């Protein structure tokens, strides 16, 4: 009789332990972030990074050696086209972030929740990379039309007057491209753009999560602004280097009109006529654009998460 009572007590204790473990696992699972959160943070960052983005595109579409550099390009634009010319195409940049970044950030979080462990434990890096690849592919497709308009608008002032397009804003650009060149032109450069989006998402978002995880594992970092800044700075370095060649290909193809040049043809044309180093043309302005953009994006994103979840 006593043995049976002891056995029942042990079973009750085991059941109680399991309930505690399940409750702890549920408590460690973070609430889902709104789908729009990453897009909103990226739009805020676009106000900071857009002049650098303009300089990067101008440098990438220059054939041969450009001795001006990023700062020189920005000064030249402000001097000859006016200060506000540095924000030419801002509406297209915001539209791009509102489509491309919203979809890739939102999809990345949904996929992590879908494929990640359900007990609140760490998500393996391989799983995060898979989520980044899928999210980048989808986001790149959604953002392609706005990206075409953005590149054309920021590069317009560099073209001869008879070749300038003078889009009034992003939606005017979309309408005129469809009317004058056909809807298919909005998908110009889709291949390299999706490949770049895959590399960008899988390097930027995954490396941010990875760097943040590693920093928080040390006794010197807490989940605060300093950690978010350091993690996003390192993520920006990784993403810029990984994406540089495809970024050049994408920019060259989208800026052209008429002939349908493939990314492979453009790749060999650049390597043959300008050398392999041309694939990394504009790396410094790309980092000076992507670095601040990444930092502001993730800092704003982390603050938005706090605000959103406080209201729940």
Residue frames as qw, qx, qy, qz and C-alpha x, y, z in Angstrom:
[[0.000, 0.886, 0.464, 0.000, 0.00, 0.00, 0.00],
 [0.309, -0.810, 0.109, 0.486, 2.80, 2.40, 0.98],
 [0.438, -0.149, 0.595, 0.657, 4.67, 1.56, -2.24],
 [0.244, 0.614, 0.655, 0.368, 1.59, 2.33, -4.33],
 [0.127, -0.940, -0.252, 0.190, 1.14, 5.67, -2.55],
 [0.410, -0.597, 0.332, 0.605, 4.78, 6.55, -3.15],
 [0.406, 0.168, 0.677, 0.591, 4.43, 5.70, -6.83],
 [0.110, 0.823, 0.531, 0.168, 1.37, 7.93, -7.17],
 [0.266, -0.889, -0.020, 0.373, 3.20, 10.78, -5.45],
 [0.453, -0.325, 0.507, 0.658, 6.16, 10.39, -7.81],
 [0.312, 0.467, 0.675, 0.478, 3.85, 10.48, -10.82],
 [0.054, -0.929, -0.364, 0.043, 2.18, 13.62, -9.48],
 [0.380, -0.730, 0.200, 0.532, 5.56, 15.23, -8.95],
 [0.436, -0.015, 0.626, 0.647, 6.67, 14.36, -12.49],
 [0.180, 0.714, 0.610, 0.293, 3.42, 15.76, -13.87],
 [0.196, -0.933, -0.160, 0.255, 3.95, 18.97, -11.89],
 [0.444, -0.484, 0.402, 0.638, 7.53, 19.29, -13.18],
 [0.373, 0.300, 0.673, 0.564, 6.34, 18.84, -16.78],
 [0.043, 0.877, 0.472, 0.083, 3.71, 21.54, -16.29],
 [0.319, -0.832, 0.080, 0.446, 6.33, 23.92, -14.94],
 [0.453, -0.213, 0.570, 0.652, 8.65, 23.16, -17.87],
 [0.278, 0.561, 0.660, 0.416, 5.85, 23.71, -20.39],
 [0.099, -0.944, -0.292, 0.116, 4.89, 26.99, -18.73],
 [0.401, -0.665, 0.280, 0.565, 8.53, 28.12, -18.80],
 [0.439, 0.096, 0.651, 0.613, 8.84, 27.19, -22.47],
 [0.151, 0.787, 0.549, 0.240, 5.70, 29.17, -23.32],
 [0.255, -0.913, -0.100, 0.303, 7.04, 32.13, -21.35],
 [0.456, -0.461, 0.422, 0.634, 10.33, 32.13, -23.25],
 [0.416, 0.431, 0.629, 0.495, 8.60, 32.22, -26.65],
 [0.059, -0.275, -0.026, 0.959, 8.59, 35.84, -27.77],
 [0.461, 0.634, 0.484, -0.389, 5.32, 37.35, -29.01],
 [0.582, 0.411, 0.492, 0.500, 5.02, 37.74, -32.77],
 [0.127, -0.414, 0.062, 0.899, 6.11, 41.08, -34.19],
 [0.534, 0.686, 0.275, -0.410, 3.72, 42.91, -36.57],
 [0.773, 0.337, 0.390, 0.369, 4.47, 42.19, -40.22],
 [0.319, 0.891, 0.117, 0.302, 4.96, 45.89, -41.05],
 [0.544, -0.798, 0.057, 0.253, 7.55, 46.57, -38.36],
 [0.663, -0.193, 0.372, 0.620, 10.69, 46.03, -40.47],
 [0.362, 0.598, 0.439, 0.565, 9.32, 48.10, -43.34],
 [0.200, -0.956, -0.182, -0.115, 8.54, 51.03, -41.05],
 [0.609, -0.649, 0.213, 0.402, 12.05, 50.92, -39.57],
 [0.611, 0.097, 0.459, 0.638, 13.60, 50.75, -43.05],
 [0.184, 0.819, 0.365, 0.404, 11.56, 53.74, -44.24],
 [0.378, -0.918, 0.010, 0.120, 12.87, 55.76, -41.28],
 [0.661, -0.386, 0.378, 0.521, 16.42, 54.72, -42.19],
 [0.558, 0.521, 0.437, 0.475, 15.89, 55.78, -45.83],
 [0.003, -0.990, -0.103, -0.098, 15.80, 59.44, -44.78],
 [0.490, -0.746, 0.367, 0.264, 19.35, 59.03, -43.44],
 [0.634, -0.186, 0.634, 0.403, 20.82, 56.85, -46.15],
 [0.613, 0.694, 0.377, -0.014, 19.25, 58.22, -49.35],
 [0.192, 0.922, -0.289, -0.169, 22.01, 60.75, -50.25],
 [0.356, -0.492, 0.777, 0.166, 24.58, 57.97, -49.87],
 [0.669, 0.297, 0.681, 0.014, 22.41, 55.70, -52.01],
 [0.479, 0.863, 0.082, -0.138, 22.33, 58.36, -54.72],
 [0.016, -0.809, 0.564, 0.165, 26.13, 58.68, -54.66],
 [0.563, -0.197, 0.799, 0.073, 26.51, 54.89, -54.77],
 [0.678, 0.540, 0.498, -0.019, 24.30, 54.57, -57.86],
 [0.319, 0.921, -0.165, -0.150, 26.09, 57.43, -59.61],
 [0.210, -0.658, 0.709, 0.143, 29.46, 55.75, -58.97],
 [0.623, 0.012, 0.782, 0.026, 28.25, 52.30, -60.02],
 [0.633, 0.669, 0.390, -0.022, 26.90, 53.58, -63.34],
 [0.113, 0.896, -0.354, -0.242, 30.17, 55.36, -64.17],
 [0.952, 0.232, 0.017, 0.197, 32.35, 53.41, -66.59],
 [0.536, 0.539, -0.309, 0.571, 36.08, 53.59, -66.04],
 [0.491, -0.210, -0.519, 0.668, 37.75, 55.19, -63.02],
 [0.188, -0.859, -0.265, -0.394, 35.83, 57.77, -61.03],
 [0.497, 0.169, -0.444, 0.726, 38.26, 59.84, -58.98],
 [0.295, -0.580, -0.002, -0.759, 35.60, 61.86, -57.18],
 [0.198, -0.056, -0.874, 0.440, 34.66, 59.22, -54.63],
 [0.184, -0.620, -0.763, 0.002, 31.50, 59.29, -52.61],
 [0.202, -0.696, -0.285, 0.628, 31.98, 62.62, -50.84],
 [0.117, -0.280, 0.400, 0.865, 33.14, 64.25, -54.06],
 [0.054, -0.346, -0.801, -0.486, 30.10, 62.89, -55.90],
 [0.192, -0.725, -0.629, 0.205, 27.74, 64.24, -53.24],
 [0.193, -0.606, -0.020, 0.771, 29.45, 67.65, -53.29],
 [0.089, -0.062, 0.609, 0.786, 29.32, 67.71, -57.08],
 [0.090, -0.542, -0.796, -0.253, 25.60, 66.89, -57.09],
 [0.212, -0.765, -0.441, 0.419, 24.84, 69.58, -54.49],
 [0.218, -0.479, 0.194, 0.828, 26.94, 72.14, -56.36],
 [0.029, 0.077, -0.629, -0.773, 25.58, 71.56, -59.87],
 [0.294, -0.385, -0.774, -0.407, 22.06, 70.28, -59.19],
 [0.422, -0.573, 0.060, -0.700, 21.25, 71.84, -55.81],
 [0.179, -0.329, 0.806, -0.458, 21.31, 70.48, -52.26],
 [0.714, 0.080, 0.437, -0.541, 17.87, 68.91, -52.48],
 [0.704, 0.434, -0.478, -0.297, 19.01, 66.96, -55.54],
 [0.064, 0.346, -0.901, 0.254, 20.69, 64.64, -53.00],
 [0.429, 0.148, 0.751, -0.480, 17.15, 63.53, -52.14],
 [0.544, 0.310, -0.417, -0.659, 16.08, 62.99, -55.73],
 [0.618, 0.044, -0.754, -0.216, 14.09, 59.77, -55.88],
 [0.145, -0.198, 0.740, -0.626, 13.29, 59.72, -52.15],
 [0.731, 0.062, 0.160, -0.660, 9.66, 58.82, -52.88],
 [0.817, 0.274, -0.474, -0.180, 10.84, 55.78, -54.87],
 [0.287, 0.331, -0.791, 0.426, 13.25, 54.85, -52.08],
 [0.418, -0.107, 0.557, -0.710, 10.41, 54.98, -49.53],
 [0.838, 0.179, -0.097, -0.506, 8.17, 52.94, -51.83],
 [0.639, 0.351, -0.682, 0.056, 10.94, 50.40, -52.24],
 [0.042, 0.228, -0.795, 0.561, 11.47, 50.07, -48.49],
 [0.587, 0.002, 0.334, -0.737, 7.71, 49.91, -47.97],
 [0.892, 0.219, -0.197, -0.342, 7.46, 46.93, -50.31],
 [0.672, 0.390, -0.601, 0.189, 10.81, 45.15, -50.35],
 [0.120, 0.332, -0.717, 0.602, 11.80, 45.57, -46.70],
 [0.645, -0.167, 0.286, -0.689, 8.30, 45.09, -45.30],
 [0.925, 0.133, -0.225, -0.275, 7.97, 41.77, -47.09],
 [0.649, 0.343, -0.620, 0.276, 11.47, 40.46, -46.36],
 [0.076, -0.335, 0.643, -0.685, 11.48, 41.40, -42.65],
 [0.706, -0.100, 0.235, -0.661, 7.92, 40.19, -42.11],
 [0.905, 0.194, -0.324, -0.197, 8.41, 36.95, -44.03],
 [0.423, 0.415, -0.703, 0.393, 11.73, 36.27, -42.27],
 [0.299, -0.263, 0.612, -0.683, 10.07, 36.49, -38.84],
 [0.842, 0.045, 0.064, -0.534, 7.12, 34.33, -39.94],
 [0.814, 0.316, -0.488, -0.014, 9.44, 31.67, -41.35],
 [0.166, 0.392, -0.740, 0.521, 11.59, 31.67, -38.19],
 [0.559, -0.150, 0.466, -0.669, 8.44, 31.08, -36.17],
 [0.886, 0.201, -0.135, -0.395, 7.30, 28.35, -38.58],
 [0.832, 0.313, -0.440, 0.128, 10.56, 26.40, -38.87],
 [0.069, 0.563, -0.613, 0.550, 12.24, 27.30, -35.57],
 [0.316, -0.120, -0.891, 0.303, 12.06, 25.23, -32.38],
 [0.408, -0.621, -0.423, -0.519, 8.75, 25.48, -30.50],
 [0.689, -0.509, -0.434, 0.280, 10.24, 25.28, -27.01],
 [0.156, -0.988, 0.016, 0.008, 11.79, 28.75, -27.04],
 [0.736, -0.365, 0.301, 0.484, 15.34, 27.47, -27.57],
 [0.046, -0.637, 0.369, 0.676, 17.81, 29.07, -29.98],
 [0.789, 0.569, 0.115, -0.201, 17.14, 28.85, -33.69],
 [0.761, -0.136, 0.395, 0.496, 19.98, 27.10, -35.54],
 [0.029, -0.594, 0.310, 0.741, 21.98, 29.30, -37.93],
 [0.128, 0.038, 0.850, 0.510, 21.18, 26.94, -40.80],
 [0.088, 0.654, 0.750, -0.049, 17.46, 27.49, -40.20],
 [0.014, -0.802, -0.125, 0.583, 17.92, 31.26, -40.07],
 [0.116, -0.369, 0.589, 0.709, 19.86, 31.16, -43.36],
 [0.125, 0.337, 0.877, 0.320, 17.06, 29.17, -45.02],
 [0.029, 0.796, 0.537, -0.276, 14.50, 31.68, -43.75],
 [0.107, -0.692, 0.167, 0.694, 16.68, 34.53, -45.02],
 [0.166, -0.088, 0.756, 0.627, 17.00, 33.01, -48.48],
 [0.074, 0.547, 0.815, 0.177, 13.24, 32.49, -48.85],
 [0.061, -0.832, -0.361, 0.416, 12.34, 35.90, -47.40],
 [0.170, -0.547, 0.340, 0.746, 14.88, 37.66, -49.61],
 [0.175, 0.144, 0.809, 0.543, 13.59, 35.96, -52.74],
 [0.018, 0.719, 0.693, 0.038, 10.00, 37.01, -52.03],
 [0.166, -0.817, -0.158, 0.530, 10.94, 40.53, -50.93],
 [0.260, -0.328, 0.493, 0.763, 13.16, 41.10, -53.98],
 [0.135, 0.390, 0.784, 0.464, 10.27, 40.27, -56.30],
 [0.084, -0.829, -0.538, 0.127, 7.84, 42.59, -54.52],
 [0.243, -0.798, 0.006, 0.552, 10.32, 45.48, -54.44],
 [0.570, 0.062, 0.503, 0.647, 11.61, 45.25, -58.02],
 [0.239, 0.770, 0.435, 0.401, 9.29, 47.83, -59.68],
 [0.268, -0.961, -0.047, 0.052, 10.08, 50.48, -57.06],
 [0.655, -0.453, 0.335, 0.503, 13.78, 49.63, -57.33],
 [0.528, 0.396, 0.465, 0.591, 13.77, 50.27, -61.09],
 [0.019, 0.915, 0.259, 0.308, 12.16, 53.68, -60.56],
 [0.535, -0.809, 0.067, 0.232, 14.50, 54.51, -57.67],
 [0.669, -0.198, 0.377, 0.609, 17.68, 53.80, -59.65],
 [0.382, 0.566, 0.435, 0.587, 16.45, 55.78, -62.66],
 [0.159, -0.948, -0.220, -0.164, 15.44, 58.76, -60.54],
 [0.558, -0.746, 0.158, 0.328, 18.69, 59.02, -58.57],
 [0.600, -0.121, 0.473, 0.633, 20.77, 58.67, -61.74],
 [0.399, 0.786, 0.453, 0.132, 18.68, 61.04, -63.85],
 [0.057, -0.973, 0.074, 0.213, 20.72, 64.17, -63.16],
 [0.502, -0.473, 0.576, 0.438, 23.88, 62.48, -64.41],
 [0.591, 0.382, 0.638, 0.311, 22.43, 61.79, -67.87],
 [0.139, 0.058, 0.325, 0.934, 22.58, 64.23, -70.82],
 [0.339, 0.228, 0.289, -0.866, 19.54, 66.53, -70.84],
 [0.586, 0.188, -0.441, -0.653, 18.00, 64.85, -73.87],
 [0.537, 0.000, -0.843, -0.029, 18.11, 61.47, -72.09],
 [0.082, -0.051, 0.671, -0.735, 16.78, 62.58, -68.70],
 [0.197, -0.400, -0.870, -0.209, 13.40, 61.12, -67.76],
 [0.161, -0.238, 0.183, -0.940, 12.25, 63.69, -65.16],
 [0.442, -0.444, -0.775, -0.082, 9.93, 61.41, -63.19],
 [0.272, -0.676, 0.042, -0.684, 7.93, 63.64, -60.82],
 [0.533, -0.438, 0.579, -0.434, 7.68, 60.97, -58.12],
 [0.287, -0.188, 0.939, 0.031, 7.68, 57.20, -57.71],
 [0.542, 0.435, 0.683, -0.226, 4.13, 56.61, -58.96],
 [0.441, 0.794, -0.128, -0.399, 4.71, 58.89, -61.96],
 [0.005, 0.553, -0.800, -0.233, 7.76, 56.79, -62.75],
 [0.422, 0.083, 0.898, -0.090, 5.80, 53.55, -62.50],
 [0.546, 0.650, 0.400, -0.346, 3.02, 54.90, -64.72],
 [0.340, 0.799, -0.329, -0.371, 5.38, 56.27, -67.37],
 [0.161, -0.391, 0.888, 0.180, 7.48, 53.10, -67.54],
 [0.490, 0.300, 0.808, -0.130, 4.34, 51.03, -68.10],
 [0.472, 0.778, 0.233, -0.343, 3.01, 53.52, -70.68],
 [0.273, 0.833, -0.393, -0.280, 6.25, 54.21, -72.59],
 [0.118, 0.517, -0.844, -0.077, 8.16, 50.93, -72.28],
 [0.742, -0.103, -0.590, -0.302, 5.62, 48.30, -71.24],
 [0.733, -0.600, 0.116, -0.299, 4.88, 46.58, -67.88],
 [0.954, 0.022, -0.154, 0.255, 7.69, 44.07, -68.39],
 [0.399, 0.609, -0.300, 0.616, 10.24, 46.84, -67.87],
 [0.504, -0.686, 0.228, -0.472, 9.22, 47.04, -64.20],
 [0.947, -0.268, 0.178, 0.019, 10.73, 43.58, -63.85],
 [0.589, 0.684, -0.340, 0.263, 14.02, 44.62, -65.48],
 [0.176, 0.541, -0.674, 0.472, 16.93, 43.22, -63.51],
 [0.805, -0.403, 0.010, -0.434, 14.66, 40.88, -61.53],
 [0.922, 0.049, -0.338, 0.185, 17.23, 38.07, -61.53],
 [0.483, 0.273, -0.433, 0.711, 20.18, 39.97, -60.03],
 [0.318, -0.499, 0.170, -0.788, 17.81, 41.93, -57.80],
 [0.885, -0.337, -0.114, -0.301, 16.32, 38.77, -56.29],
 [0.836, 0.092, -0.368, 0.397, 19.79, 37.25, -55.93],
 [0.191, 0.422, -0.349, 0.814, 20.98, 40.41, -54.20],
 [0.577, -0.478, 0.055, -0.660, 17.88, 40.42, -51.98],
 [0.940, -0.186, -0.286, -0.004, 18.58, 36.80, -51.02],
 [0.651, 0.177, -0.375, 0.635, 22.19, 37.64, -50.14],
 [0.076, -0.501, 0.194, -0.840, 21.17, 40.86, -48.38],
 [0.725, -0.460, -0.039, -0.510, 18.52, 39.24, -46.22],
 [0.951, -0.151, -0.245, 0.115, 20.51, 36.11, -45.41],
 [0.592, 0.212, -0.322, 0.708, 23.62, 38.16, -44.59],
 [0.087, -0.473, 0.151, -0.864, 22.14, 41.29, -43.00],
 [0.697, -0.450, -0.032, -0.557, 19.28, 39.84, -40.93],
 [0.942, -0.149, -0.285, 0.091, 20.94, 36.54, -40.07],
 [0.571, 0.252, -0.374, 0.686, 24.29, 38.15, -39.19],
 [0.245, -0.538, 0.182, -0.786, 22.51, 40.73, -37.01],
 [0.858, -0.389, -0.085, -0.325, 20.73, 37.95, -35.12],
 [0.898, 0.038, -0.300, 0.321, 24.01, 36.03, -34.89],
 [0.344, 0.411, -0.332, 0.776, 26.15, 38.94, -33.73],
 [0.458, -0.542, 0.110, -0.696, 23.51, 40.01, -31.22],
 [0.933, -0.278, -0.192, -0.124, 23.31, 36.48, -29.86],
 [0.778, 0.136, -0.332, 0.516, 27.09, 36.24, -29.48],
 [0.097, 0.497, -0.265, 0.821, 27.40, 39.66, -27.83],
 [0.640, -0.504, 0.033, -0.579, 24.62, 38.88, -25.35],
 [0.938, -0.140, -0.303, 0.089, 26.40, 35.66, -24.45],
 [0.510, 0.279, -0.395, 0.712, 29.31, 37.73, -23.06],
 [0.379, -0.601, -0.546, 0.443, 29.23, 39.42, -19.64],
 [0.241, -0.245, 0.024, 0.939, 29.87, 42.85, -21.16],
 [0.208, -0.104, -0.436, -0.870, 26.73, 43.32, -23.28],
 [0.301, 0.354, 0.729, -0.502, 23.07, 43.61, -22.36],
 [0.272, 0.549, 0.701, 0.364, 20.01, 43.88, -24.60],
 [0.071, -0.814, -0.218, 0.534, 20.35, 47.63, -25.02],
 [0.421, 0.888, -0.024, -0.186, 21.25, 50.37, -27.50],
 [0.137, -0.721, 0.643, 0.217, 24.99, 49.64, -27.41],
 [0.533, -0.040, 0.838, 0.106, 24.44, 45.99, -28.36],
 [0.582, 0.672, 0.446, -0.098, 21.99, 46.91, -31.12],
 [0.215, 0.911, -0.259, -0.239, 24.48, 49.44, -32.51],
 [0.258, -0.543, 0.772, 0.205, 27.44, 47.03, -32.47],
 [0.590, 0.181, 0.786, 0.026, 25.44, 44.15, -33.96],
 [0.533, 0.778, 0.307, -0.131, 23.98, 46.29, -36.75],
 [0.067, 0.857, -0.429, -0.278, 27.37, 47.84, -37.60],
 [0.351, -0.323, 0.857, 0.194, 28.93, 44.39, -38.02],
 [0.581, 0.439, 0.683, -0.058, 25.89, 43.19, -39.98],
 [0.381, 0.881, 0.012, -0.282, 26.28, 46.16, -42.33],
 [0.091, -0.670, 0.677, 0.290, 29.92, 45.26, -43.02],
 [0.461, -0.002, 0.882, 0.096, 29.03, 41.66, -43.83],
 [0.528, 0.639, 0.536, -0.164, 26.06, 42.56, -46.02],
 [0.245, 0.871, -0.205, -0.373, 27.95, 45.22, -48.02],
 [0.140, -0.524, 0.788, 0.290, 30.81, 42.86, -48.91],
 [0.465, 0.159, 0.871, 0.012, 28.57, 39.92, -49.78],
 [0.450, 0.708, 0.517, -0.170, 26.20, 41.95, -51.95],
 [0.077, -0.686, 0.259, 0.676, 28.67, 44.25, -53.75],
 [0.156, -0.121, 0.769, 0.607, 29.02, 42.36, -57.10],
 [0.102, 0.528, 0.825, 0.172, 25.30, 41.72, -57.53],
 [0.015, -0.799, -0.315, 0.512, 24.55, 45.29, -56.51],
 [0.069, -0.500, 0.434, 0.746, 26.71, 46.58, -59.37],
 [0.094, 0.145, 0.875, 0.452, 25.08, 44.19, -61.86],
 [0.045, 0.676, 0.719, -0.156, 21.58, 45.13, -60.69],
 [0.027, -0.755, -0.088, 0.650, 22.30, 48.88, -60.93],
 [0.077, -0.326, 0.604, 0.723, 23.80, 48.67, -64.42],
 [0.061, 0.296, 0.893, 0.334, 20.92, 46.58, -65.79],
 [0.005, 0.734, 0.630, -0.252, 18.11, 48.62, -64.22],
 [0.069, -0.683, 0.046, 0.726, 19.62, 51.91, -65.33],
 [0.075, -0.134, 0.702, 0.695, 19.70, 50.79, -68.97],
 [0.599, 0.433, 0.376, -0.558, 16.67, 50.76, -71.25],
 [0.584, 0.547, -0.404, -0.444, 15.78, 49.09, -74.52],
 [0.608, 0.299, -0.734, -0.045, 17.97, 45.98, -74.85],
 [0.849, -0.455, 0.036, -0.264, 17.34, 43.12, -72.45],
 [0.365, 0.564, -0.691, 0.266, 20.82, 42.44, -71.12],
 [0.856, -0.363, -0.367, -0.034, 21.05, 39.41, -68.86],
 [0.513, -0.819, 0.257, -0.013, 23.00, 39.45, -65.62],
 [0.855, -0.119, 0.349, 0.365, 25.48, 36.95, -67.09],
 [0.555, 0.629, 0.210, 0.502, 26.10, 39.14, -70.14],
 [0.119, -0.945, 0.072, -0.297, 26.51, 42.22, -67.95],
 [0.759, -0.581, 0.252, 0.153, 28.89, 40.34, -65.64],
 [0.790, 0.066, 0.332, 0.511, 31.25, 39.32, -68.47],
 [0.329, 0.810, 0.170, 0.454, 30.97, 42.75, -70.09],
 [0.338, -0.920, 0.142, -0.138, 32.08, 44.48, -66.87],
 [0.795, -0.425, 0.341, 0.266, 34.88, 42.01, -66.17],
 [0.732, 0.321, 0.336, 0.497, 36.15, 42.18, -69.76],
 [0.276, 0.787, 0.156, 0.529, 35.94, 45.95, -70.25],
 [0.227, -0.850, 0.174, -0.443, 36.68, 47.23, -66.73],
 [0.315, 0.345, -0.797, 0.383, 38.27, 44.34, -64.84],
 [0.526, -0.384, -0.756, 0.058, 37.03, 42.21, -61.90],
 [0.243, -0.203, -0.457, 0.831, 37.62, 45.04, -59.42],
 [0.239, -0.166, -0.235, -0.927, 34.77, 46.95, -61.11],
 [0.538, -0.403, -0.704, -0.229, 32.34, 44.48, -59.52],
 [0.490, -0.531, -0.495, 0.483, 33.21, 46.10, -56.18],
 [0.174, 0.344, 0.100, 0.917, 33.00, 49.62, -57.55],
 [0.387, -0.543, -0.083, -0.740, 31.34, 51.87, -55.02],
 [0.641, -0.261, -0.691, 0.207, 32.02, 49.53, -52.07],
 [0.254, -0.089, -0.443, 0.855, 32.87, 52.40, -49.72],
 [0.346, -0.092, -0.027, -0.933, 29.79, 54.47, -50.60],
 [0.662, -0.221, -0.626, -0.348, 27.77, 51.26, -50.50],
 [0.540, -0.255, -0.673, 0.437, 28.96, 50.64, -46.94],
 [0.071, -0.069, -0.276, 0.956, 28.60, 54.28, -45.95],
 [0.510, -0.152, -0.280, -0.799, 25.05, 54.01, -47.24],
 [0.742, -0.217, -0.602, -0.199, 24.23, 50.52, -45.97],
 [0.425, -0.013, -0.657, 0.622, 26.08, 50.91, -42.65],
 [0.178, -0.003, 0.317, -0.932, 24.00, 53.86, -41.37],
 [0.632, -0.085, -0.370, -0.675, 20.90, 52.37, -42.99],
 [0.677, -0.122, -0.724, 0.048, 21.40, 49.06, -41.20],
 [0.251, -0.033, -0.606, 0.754, 22.20, 50.74, -37.88],
 [0.341, -0.019, 0.126, -0.932, 19.16, 53.04, -37.98],
 [0.662, -0.087, -0.552, -0.500, 16.91, 50.21, -39.22],
 [0.632, -0.168, -0.736, 0.175, 17.72, 47.82, -36.40],
 [0.131, -0.053, -0.512, 0.848, 17.83, 50.47, -33.67],
 [0.459, -0.032, -0.054, -0.886, 14.41, 51.80, -34.75],
 [0.682, -0.083, -0.653, -0.320, 13.15, 48.22, -35.16],
 [0.446, -0.121, -0.763, 0.451, 14.19, 47.26, -31.61],
 [0.096, 0.079, 0.361, -0.924, 12.52, 50.39, -30.21],
 [0.568, -0.036, -0.323, -0.756, 9.34, 49.73, -32.20],
 [0.598, -0.118, -0.792, -0.014, 9.25, 46.19, -30.80],
 [0.206, -0.140, -0.655, 0.714, 9.38, 47.57, -27.26],
 [0.307, 0.079, 0.084, -0.945, 6.60, 50.09, -27.98],
 [0.612, -0.032, -0.551, -0.567, 4.36, 47.56, -29.75],
 [0.590, -0.158, -0.784, 0.112, 4.70, 44.85, -27.10],
 [0.067, -0.061, -0.545, 0.833, 4.20, 47.33, -24.26],
 [0.461, 0.004, -0.075, -0.884, 0.78, 48.15, -25.66],
 [0.632, -0.072, -0.708, -0.309, -0.26, 44.48, -25.71]]
